[in-house]
């Protein structure tokens, strides 16, 4: 008799850690949202100083600016990130037959897109305007969709790798790539003059908060009930 495990992760993380992370992230996320919504002057002034300094460098260094445009438009853009999430969904279905978890990933990424658009519409913050722009973007500024999408997708992928027992080398490599991607996409958005720094910080915070809430709720709802399901193949 051969037993084939289905939807049986190597590790079942406790919901305690993501719950603590969600609690820690909720306060600065909401505080930043309020400060941006009311246009708190010290924050607006700091945003302006950083944005102007970054824009001067972007204009003065066209080669580096072009590289950043390629990275932000093709490597770290929301479409690429969602393709990565789709690949993870296919992996979950093909390798582990984890239908519920795959659906959870799809729902979390979709919720992230909905949340960012809702926040943009609610806050209605204008993007930076320059007499000599090096890039362009449309719709409202806060939070940064690039930063939030990268944070959500990279956070989910790291959670999945940890949950299914990724080896040390794979885990460290994935963690390094995720950190570079999330930080890098945020910095390029400011460098290219299409976001204020607090837009990017808001994208990071709300993206991380969503990942923490999603992983916490999944582990609480599914983790306590999840058991290795076996299928009998052949005869004993």
C-alpha positions as CSV (number, residue, x, y, z in Angstrom):
1,X,0.0,0.0,0.0
2,X,1.3,3.4,-1.0
3,X,0.2,6.6,0.8
4,X,0.3,9.8,-1.1
5,X,0.0,12.9,1.0
6,X,-2.3,15.7,-0.2
7,X,-2.3,19.2,1.1
8,X,0.0,18.2,4.0
9,X,2.5,21.0,4.7
10,X,5.8,20.2,6.4
11,X,5.2,22.9,9.0
12,X,2.0,24.5,10.3
13,X,3.0,27.9,11.6
14,X,1.2,29.1,14.7
15,X,-1.2,32.0,14.2
16,X,0.4,33.8,17.2
17,X,3.3,35.3,15.3
18,X,1.2,36.8,12.4
19,X,-1.3,38.0,15.0
20,X,1.4,39.9,16.9
21,X,2.7,41.3,13.6
22,X,-0.8,42.5,12.6
23,X,-1.2,44.2,15.9
24,X,2.2,45.9,15.6
25,X,1.5,47.0,12.0
26,X,-2.0,48.2,12.4
27,X,-1.0,51.3,14.5
28,X,1.6,52.8,12.2
29,X,-0.5,52.0,9.2
30,X,-3.6,53.8,10.5
31,X,-1.5,56.7,11.9
32,X,0.2,57.2,8.5
33,X,-3.2,57.1,6.7
34,X,-4.6,59.8,9.0
35,X,-1.5,62.0,8.7
36,X,-1.6,61.8,4.9
37,X,-5.3,62.3,4.7
38,X,-5.1,65.5,6.8
39,X,-2.0,66.7,5.0
40,X,0.0,67.0,8.2
41,X,2.5,69.7,7.4
42,X,5.7,68.2,8.9
43,X,5.1,65.0,6.9
44,X,4.3,66.9,3.7
45,X,7.5,69.0,4.2
46,X,9.6,65.9,4.7
47,X,8.1,64.2,1.7
48,X,8.8,67.3,-0.4
49,X,12.4,67.6,0.6
50,X,13.2,63.9,-0.1
51,X,11.2,63.9,-3.4
52,X,13.0,67.0,-4.7
53,X,16.4,65.6,-3.8
54,X,15.6,62.3,-5.5
55,X,14.3,64.1,-8.6
56,X,17.4,66.2,-9.0
57,X,19.5,63.0,-8.9
58,X,17.2,61.3,-11.4
59,X,17.6,64.1,-13.9
60,X,21.3,64.3,-13.4
61,X,21.9,60.5,-13.8
62,X,19.8,59.4,-16.9
63,X,21.5,56.0,-17.2
64,X,20.6,55.0,-13.6
65,X,17.2,56.4,-14.1
66,X,16.6,54.3,-17.2
67,X,17.7,51.2,-15.3
68,X,15.2,52.0,-12.5
69,X,12.4,52.5,-15.1
70,X,13.1,49.0,-16.5
71,X,13.1,47.5,-13.0
72,X,9.9,49.3,-11.9
73,X,8.0,48.7,-15.2
74,X,9.0,45.1,-15.9
75,X,10.7,43.4,-13.0
76,X,8.9,44.7,-9.9
77,X,5.7,45.9,-11.4
78,X,2.3,44.7,-10.1
79,X,1.7,42.5,-13.2
80,X,4.9,40.6,-12.7
81,X,4.2,40.2,-9.0
82,X,0.7,38.8,-9.8
83,X,2.2,36.4,-12.3
84,X,4.5,35.1,-9.5
85,X,1.5,34.7,-7.3
86,X,-0.3,32.8,-10.0
87,X,2.8,30.5,-10.4
88,X,2.6,29.8,-6.7
89,X,-1.0,28.9,-7.0
90,X,-0.2,26.4,-9.8
91,X,2.5,25.0,-7.6
92,X,0.2,24.5,-4.7
93,X,-2.4,22.8,-6.9
94,X,0.0,20.6,-8.8
95,X,2.5,19.6,-6.1
96,X,0.2,19.5,-3.0
97,X,-3.3,19.7,-4.3
98,X,-3.8,22.5,-1.7
99,X,-7.0,23.8,-3.2
100,X,-8.1,25.8,-0.2
101,X,-4.7,27.4,0.3
102,X,-4.4,28.2,-3.4
103,X,-7.8,29.9,-3.2
104,X,-6.6,31.8,-0.1
105,X,-3.6,33.1,-2.0
106,X,-5.7,34.3,-4.9
107,X,-8.2,36.0,-2.5
108,X,-5.4,37.7,-0.6
109,X,-3.8,39.1,-3.8
110,X,-7.2,40.2,-5.1
111,X,-8.0,41.8,-1.7
112,X,-4.7,43.7,-1.8
113,X,-5.6,45.2,-5.2
114,X,-9.0,46.2,-4.0
115,X,-7.7,47.7,-0.8
116,X,-5.0,49.8,-2.5
117,X,-7.5,51.2,-5.0
118,X,-10.0,51.9,-2.3
119,X,-7.4,53.7,-0.2
120,X,-6.3,55.7,-3.2
121,X,-9.9,56.8,-3.9
122,X,-10.5,57.6,-0.3
123,X,-7.4,59.7,0.3
124,X,-7.2,61.2,-3.2
125,X,-3.6,62.4,-2.8
126,X,-2.0,64.0,-5.8
127,X,1.3,62.7,-7.2
128,X,4.4,64.9,-7.5
129,X,4.4,67.2,-10.5
130,X,7.7,68.2,-12.1
131,X,8.6,70.6,-14.9
132,X,11.1,68.0,-16.2
133,X,9.6,64.6,-15.4
134,X,11.5,61.4,-16.0
135,X,8.5,59.1,-15.7
136,X,4.8,59.3,-15.4
137,X,1.9,57.6,-13.6
138,X,-1.8,58.1,-13.2
139,X,-4.5,57.9,-10.5
140,X,-4.0,58.8,-6.9
141,X,-0.7,58.5,-5.1
142,X,-1.4,57.0,-1.6
143,X,-0.5,54.2,-1.1
144,X,2.0,53.1,-3.7
145,X,0.4,50.2,-5.7
146,X,3.9,48.9,-6.7
147,X,5.1,48.8,-3.1
148,X,2.0,47.3,-1.7
149,X,1.6,44.6,-4.4
150,X,5.3,43.6,-4.1
151,X,5.0,43.4,-0.3
152,X,1.8,41.3,-0.4
153,X,3.1,38.8,-3.0
154,X,6.6,38.5,-1.6
155,X,5.2,38.1,1.9
156,X,2.9,35.4,0.8
157,X,5.6,33.5,-1.1
158,X,7.9,33.6,1.9
159,X,5.1,32.3,4.1
160,X,4.4,29.4,1.7
161,X,8.1,28.5,1.5
162,X,8.3,28.5,5.3
163,X,5.1,26.5,5.6
164,X,6.3,23.8,3.3
165,X,9.7,23.5,4.8
166,X,12.0,25.2,2.3
167,X,15.7,24.4,2.8
168,X,18.1,26.9,4.3
169,X,19.7,27.9,1.0
170,X,16.4,28.3,-0.7
171,X,14.9,30.2,2.2
172,X,17.8,32.6,2.5
173,X,17.9,33.2,-1.2
174,X,14.1,33.8,-1.4
175,X,14.3,36.1,1.6
176,X,17.1,38.2,0.0
177,X,15.3,38.5,-3.3
178,X,12.1,39.5,-1.5
179,X,13.8,42.2,0.5
180,X,15.6,43.6,-2.5
181,X,12.4,43.6,-4.5
182,X,10.2,45.2,-1.9
183,X,12.7,47.8,-0.9
184,X,13.9,48.3,-4.4
185,X,10.5,48.9,-6.0
186,X,9.7,51.5,-3.3
187,X,13.0,53.4,-3.8
188,X,12.5,53.4,-7.6
189,X,9.1,54.9,-7.3
190,X,10.5,57.9,-5.3
191,X,13.5,58.2,-7.6
192,X,11.4,58.4,-10.7
193,X,9.2,61.1,-9.1
194,X,5.9,59.3,-9.3
195,X,5.4,58.9,-5.6
196,X,6.0,60.7,-2.3
197,X,8.1,58.7,0.2
198,X,5.1,58.3,2.5
199,X,3.2,56.7,-0.3
200,X,5.8,54.0,-0.5
201,X,5.9,53.6,3.3
202,X,2.2,53.3,3.3
203,X,2.3,50.6,0.6
204,X,4.9,48.6,2.6
205,X,2.8,49.0,5.8
206,X,-0.6,48.1,4.4
207,X,0.9,45.3,2.3
208,X,2.6,43.7,5.4
209,X,-0.6,44.2,7.4
210,X,-2.6,42.4,4.8
211,X,-0.2,39.5,4.7
212,X,-0.2,39.2,8.5
213,X,-4.0,39.2,8.7
214,X,-4.3,36.7,5.8
215,X,-1.8,34.3,7.3
216,X,-3.2,34.6,10.8
217,X,-6.8,34.0,9.6
218,X,-5.7,31.0,7.5
219,X,-3.8,29.3,10.3
220,X,-6.6,29.9,12.7
221,X,-9.4,28.7,10.4
222,X,-7.6,26.0,8.5
223,X,-4.6,25.1,10.5
224,X,-6.4,23.5,13.5
225,X,-8.5,21.3,11.2
226,X,-5.9,20.5,8.6
227,X,-4.7,16.9,8.7
228,X,-2.6,14.9,6.2
229,X,-5.1,13.4,3.8
230,X,-4.0,10.1,2.4
231,X,-5.1,8.3,-0.7
232,X,-4.9,4.6,-1.2
233,X,-3.1,3.7,-4.4
234,X,-3.1,0.1,-5.5
235,X,-3.7,-2.9,-3.2
236,X,-1.9,-4.0,-0.1
